[in-house]
Amino acid sequence: MAFERMTGQRRLILEAVLRADDHPTAMQVYERVAASMPNVSLTTVYRNLNLLVETGEIRRISCG
């Protein structure tokens, strides 16, 4: 996969996941990021979470 630069939105999403003391859902990450960046979309959060998983920055945990 080609190098993906760390955008401001992606950095906020990554920080929201890394700072969490729980295992947040995509919606919870969205709500946390939207608190400081109201113009972020849920689609952007999903896309960036998937990219962060693909690049090994975070891991996906499936429940159920």
PyMOL commands that set and color helices and strands:
alter all, ss='L'
color gray80, all
select helices_A, chain A and resi 8-19+26-36+42-54
alter helices_A, ss='H'
color red, helices_A
deselect
rebuild
show_as cartoon
